[in-house]
Amino acid sequence: MSFIKAITVATDFSDEAQHTTRRTALLAAEHAAQLTLLHVLSRSSLDSLREFFGQEVSVEEDLQKAAQQALALAAADSASFSGYTPETALRIGRVVDEILAVGAGTDLLALGAYGRSPLRDALIGTNAERVLSRSETPLLVVRRAVTGPYRHVIVPMDFSDNSLQALDMALAFAPQANITIVHAYEVPYESTLQLAGMPDIQLNGYRLHAQRRAQARISELIEARPEHRDRILRVVEHGDPAPLILAQTERLEADLIVIGKRGQSTVEQFLLGSVTRHTITDALADVLVVPSARTEDVIGL
């Protein structure tokens, strides 16, 4: 049984937002989940317009009517694409706060990678980053046009609890997909050992040990999920995680990356973490970011 019972997708009616509404409509149909299309009118922007045009002009009322019409059109497009008719919701307030408030009551929150900014603001540095940093709900960042269910999913693995949750999330979230676990290994203090003049033959021996240890741990993860054994693949390579994730995404033509918001390192306890940040910013695939969660929220396989 799927753990996804309700999905919220925030839309700004841009062309890119259509990818997000269509993807979530397909997911809602696949998981038999309730879907809500959400649009938020910024209270501060409305106040600025009222001040500019004067109190006698019904700017807020006109914008609300236009937004309702646009939501109806987006819902109709989603229904035509997926056969699933979503609900709609219009909120007025602080954009990030309203998205988080509605998304908190659901199992999945979705946003497009880009908005209406004439500069095509990247996800990082916009309201979307604030949503991502603060959300306690899994967040799907959509950047690809939708052609069908997810077929190949990458799960970066550092063996932290959060990356294990990401693996189980991926298995349940994309039941028709192959799942590739990607692990980048290094010898502890490897750069320091190199600077200290450790011979390459000795350092390579340590690398081989780290590789075998990672392979064994991944084998244990797969064996612990026997019903999914045939669709879990693995890539274990030496190097930095972010470039490896991006390279494997391109090589495998993956359409989704499922990644934990936080990893093991101290640095990754701040904001999104460097690996997550690079993945969301640079990946060509959609990205599902999994925050720390209760076990019962992700196990239902």
N, C-alpha and C positions, 0 to 999 in steps of 0.2 A: 504493500500500500504506500502511495506517495505521501511524503511529509508536506507537500505544497498544497495548501487548501485555499489560500487567498494571495493574490498578486496585485500590487499597485505599480502603475507605470506613470511617471511624470512626463508630460508632453508640453512642448512650446509651439507645436504645430509646424515646425520646420520640416524640410524634406528629410533630414536625418532622423527626426523623431518618428517618422513613419516606419522606419526599420524597427524601432523599438516597440511601437504599438503592435506591429505585425508579429514580431518575434514573441512577445508576451501573449498575444492571442493564440498563437500556435501552442505555446507552453500550457496555457490555461486549458485548451482543448485536450492536450496530451495527458495532463494530470487531473482533469476534471475539477479545476480550481475556479474560484470566483475571481474575476478580473475587474479592476477599477481603473479607468483612465482619469488621471488627475491633471488639472491645470490650475496654477496659482497666479492670481493677479497681485502684483506687488503693491502693498498699501502705501509705501512711500512714493512710488511712481504715480499712483492715483492722486495722492495729495498734491504732488508737484503739478500734475496736469490741471487739477481744479484751481490751484493758485494761478496758473498761467492763463487759463481761459476765463476764470471768474466763476463764482458760485452759481450763476444763472444757467450755465451750460451743464447738461446732464451727461458729463463725460463718463462717470462711473457706470451709470445705467447702460449707456451705449456699449461700453466695453464688455460688460457682463453679458449682454445679449449676443455680441459678436463671439465671445468665448464659448458660450453655450452652443451656438450654431457650429463653431469649429469642432467642439467636442463631439457633437452629434455626427458630423461628417467623418471624424476619425473613428468613431465607434462603428459606423456603417462600413468604412473601408476594412476595419479589422474583421467584421462579420463576413464580408464578402471574401476575404482572403482565407479565413480559417474555418468558417461556418460557426463561429462562436461569437455571440453578441455580448460585449462588455457593458458594465455600468459606467456612469460618468460622475465626476465630482468637480465642482468649482469652488475654490477657496480664495479668500482675500486675506493677506497678511504678509508676514515675513516669509519669503519664498522657501528658504531652507527649513525654517521651523515648521511650516505647514506640510512640506513633503515628509519630514521626519515624523510628524504627528500622525499623518495618515498611514505612512509606511510601517509604523510601529505596531499597528494592529493586523499586519499581514505577515506572510511567510517569505515573501520576496519583494524587493523594491527594484525597479528598473529605470534607467536613465539612458539617454543617448550620449554618445561620446562628444558631440558638439552641439552647440545651440545656435541661436539666431544672430550672434555677434557678427558684425561685418568683418571682423578680423578672424573669424572662425576660431574662437578661443579654444585652446586645448582643455581637456578635462581638468588637468592639474592647474590650480590657481583660480578657478571659477567657483560659483556656488556649488557645483557638483562635487568639488573636492571637499567642501565643508560637509556636504551630505555624507560622502564616503567616510570621512574621518569620524563623524559623530554617530553614524548609523549602527544600531545593534541588530539590524535586520540584514540578511544576505543581500548584496547589491549587485545587480547585473548591469554592466556597462556594454551597450550594444553599438557596434560600429559597422556591421556588415549587413548587406541586403539579405533578405531571408529567402532561401530556396527549399527549405524543408527542415526536419528535425536535426539536431546536432548529431554529427557522424563521427568526429574524432576530437577527443578532449585531452588536453594536457593538464596534469596536476603536478606542479612543483613540489618536491618533497624534501624537507629538512629534518623529518622525524619528530618535529614538535607536535604537541597535542593538536594545535590548530591546523597543521598540514594533514594530520590524520583525519580530522573532521572534514577538511576539504576533499580528501579522497572519498570518504563516504558520501559527502554531498554530491560529488560528481557522479558516482555510481547510481544514486537515486534520481538525480536531476536529469541525466541524459541516458535513459535506459536502453536506447538503441545504439549507443555510441561505443567505439573502442576507446579505452582509457590508457593513456601513456603516462606513467610515472617518470618524471624527470628529476634526477638528482645530480647536483654538481658537488664534487668532493675536493677537499684539499687536506694536506697534512697540517695539523695544528702548528701554528707559528712557522708556516712554511717559508714565508719571505724572510723571517729572522734567521732561520737555519741557512738559507741561501747566502744571506749577507755574512754569516759567520764562517762561510767557506765549506759547508758540508759537501762532500763529494757527491756528484750526480748519481753514481751507482747506489749510494746509501739512501739518498733522497727518493730515488725511483722505487727502491724497496719499500719505503714507508708509504709511497703513493699506492703501490700495488696492494699493500695491506689495507689501506683505507678503502680502495675500490672493492676488494673482496668483502670487507665488513659491510659496506653499503649494499652490495648485491645480496648478501645473506639477510640483511634486515628487510629488504624489499621482498625477498622470497617469503619471509615470515608474514608480511602484510598480505601477500596474495593468498597464501595458504589459509590464512584466517578468514578469507572471503571466498570459500570454494564455489559458491553459486555464480561468482563473477570471474572465475579464474581464466576462462577462455577469452575474455575481452580486455584483460589487463596486460599491457605491454610495459617495457621499461627502457629507459636510457640513463646510463650512469657514465658520466664523463668528468674529467679533471678540468677545473677552471672556475670562473665566476658564474653564479647562478643566472643573473639577468641576461647576459648574452647567450647563454646556453638555451634558456627558455625561448627567447625570440628566434634563435636559429632553428630549434626543433619545431616551433610553430610553423615556420616557413617550410621546412623540409617535409614535414608530415601533412602540410596543408590543413592543419587543425583549425576548426571553426570556433573553438571555445577553450579558454584557459580558466581553471578553477584554482584560486590561490587564497591562502589564509592572509588576513590583514596583518597579522603579527607573526614573527618568527622567533628564533631562539636568541638572537643577539640583543645586546642592550640598546644599540642604535635603533633597532626595529621596534622598540617600544614607543617611539616618538612618531607622531603623525602616521603616515601610511607605511613607513619603512622603505628603504631604497629599492629593494627588489620588487615589491609591489608597485611602487611608484613608476619604476622604469617599465614594468610589464604593462600597466594600464596606459602609459603615455605612448609607448612605441609598438605594441603588438598590433598586428593586422586583424587578429581574431577578436571576438567578443570576450569579455573578462567577467567572471563571477567572483566577487570578493566575499570571503567567508569570515565574519568576525568570530571572536571567541564565543562559544555557545554551549548550552547545556547538551549533554550527550543525547538525551531523549529527543532533542530537536533535530538531530541529524541522522540518527539511526532509525531506520524503518524499512530496511532492505529485504 
